[in-house]
Amino acid sequence: MVDSDGQLFTIEGIAASLILLLTAYIVVNGTSVYTPGDTHISNTQLEVTGSDALAMMNTAPDGLTTKTPLQTFVEQGDSAGFSSMFLNIINNRTGSKPDGIQFLANVTYVRNDNTINSTFLSNSSRSLYGGEHAVHVSQWIIVEKRIPEDALVRKRAELVEVTLWRD
């Protein structure tokens, strides 16, 4: 009752279905993109956290009539005050333990002889060793302070630069 034409159609159908399945498998596996790590996501989050912390510290409590905490820390060279406030802001979490973000902060300004000078402001307890993914954030501020080679107190723009990394 079975003739050779029926068997040929069955074999052809099975071969065609195997070819279609194999093609679908190759297409699905060939178009997927593998990323070795999503470090760019955590780096972006860390950068936003640091930038927001500096912006909060550079906001005056009553508008423009008083100095911001960031201006005060830089003018007075208060590294302990800066470190305490900055660490409280960036390591604040809703969980039971802090986030573990470390930092290194510098202040950069232009001297009277048009050279750029960068001075240490503050850092956290752990040094950057180079294996961590670090991000860089900065905030411009206006300070009234004396340049080391000048006797007058003048207003000038300074750049607070912070390098952040996670433990």
Buried (B, 14 or more C-beta within 10 A) or exposed (E): EEEEEEEEEEEEEEEEEEEEEEEEEEEEEEEEEEEEEEEEEEBEEBBEBBBEBBEBBBEEEEEEEEBBBBBBBBBEBBBEBBBEBBBEBBBEEEEEEEBEBBBBBBBBBBEEEEEEBEEEBBBBEEEBEEEEEBBEBBBEBEBEBEBEEEEEEEEEEBBBBBBBBBE
